[in-house]
Structures are given as C-alpha cells and as structure tokens.
Amino acid sequence: MAAISREEVAHLARLSRLAVTEQELDRFAGQLDVILQSVARIGDVAADDIPPTSHSVPLTNIYRDDVVQPCLTQEEALSGAPDSAEGRFRVPRILDEED
C-alpha cells in the first residue's frame, strides 16, 4: 500500500478548512500513514468464518414486563404546579415567536 503523500494531507486539510504548517504536513502524513496501514492490517486478519460484530462480548437486554400500575390522575399531577392551563403545565416563554 502506498504511503499517503504530503499533497494528499494538504488536500484533506483544505477540505477540512484546517490551516497547517509545512512541519505539520510532514508529521500528519506519517501519522495518517500509520493509521491507514493499521486499518489495512485489520482487513487482512478478518476471516470469512468470523461474523461481523458491534461489540467484543455478547450483549443481553433484560426487559421487565410492561404492567399497568396505578398512577397519578391529570388533576393530581397538576395539583402541585405553580400554574396550569387546559390540563397542562404552564411555563414562562423562553423563546420569541418568529413571524
């Protein structure tokens, strides 16, 4: 695999709108080359008999049954509110309306 060139790094920096110095171009080219080689090595190691995974260990979700339980009525929920209107909590406006 060919190493990433300074020109390619400069092009990526322009696309990202990053101002980089000449010394940084050399340093970033070396760093990006190491990253790209590491990713390529992972592709070489991956075998067809190994299924793709999103986690290194199996994940298990534990859900409880959805059981209806007693809860507050609308009036009880609004009883402690400083202000309510039309069955809802009333709060101060924080954004101006745009026309």
N, C-alpha and C positions, 0 to 999 in steps of 0.2 A: 504494500500500500504506500502510495506516495505521501510524503510529508506535506502538511499544509504550508502554503507559501506566505511570505510577508504580504504580498499583494492581496491574497485571499483574506488575510486578517484585516488589512486596511479596508477592504471592501465590506466585510462584516461590521467593522467599526463605523463606517459611513452609514450603512443601513440602520445601525442601532443608534445613530446620531451621537457617537462617543468620540471625544477628542482624545487621541492617543499620541504619545511621542514616538520617535524612532526607536528608542530603547524599549518602550513598551511593546512595539510591534514585534521585535525580536523575542522578548520574553513570552508574550501571548502566543506567538507562533509555536514555540516549544511546548508550552503548557497545553494548547489545543491539540497538538500532535500526540502528546501522551494520552490525552483523553480519547481521541479517535482510535488510537491503537488499542486501548483497553476495551473499548466497545467492540472493536473488530474481533478481539480475542474471545469475548463472550459469545459472539456468533459462531466461532469455530468450536467452542466447547458444547454448545447446545446440541442435544441429540434428538432425533426424531421420536424416540420412545419415551421422552420425558414431556409430560403435558405442561403447557404454559400455566403459570400460577401468578396470582397477585400478591400472595403472602408466603413466607417461608414455612409457616406452620398452618395446619388447617384451622379455620375459624368456625365456631359454632355459635349461633344466636340462640339465646334462651328467651322465649316469649312466655308470658303468662296468659291465661285465658282472659278474654275480654268479657268481663262480667259486669252487668248493670248493678250499680250500688246507689244507695240514697245520696243525694247531693243537695246543694242549696237551690232554692227556687230563685227566680229572677228578682223578686222583691227582697229576699234575704240577702242576695249578693249585692244589691244596690243600697241596702239599708245603711251601710257604713260609708257610702260615698259622700264627699262634700257637696257634690252637685250631680244631678242626673236629669235626663230629659228623654221622653219617648222610650223608656225602658233601657236606656244605655247610660254608661258613664259619660259625663260631660267634662271635658278638659279644656284648658285655655288653648287658643290657637297659637301655633308656633311658627307657621309659615304663612306668608302673604299669598293671597289668591292671585293668580296671573289671569289677565283677561284674554 
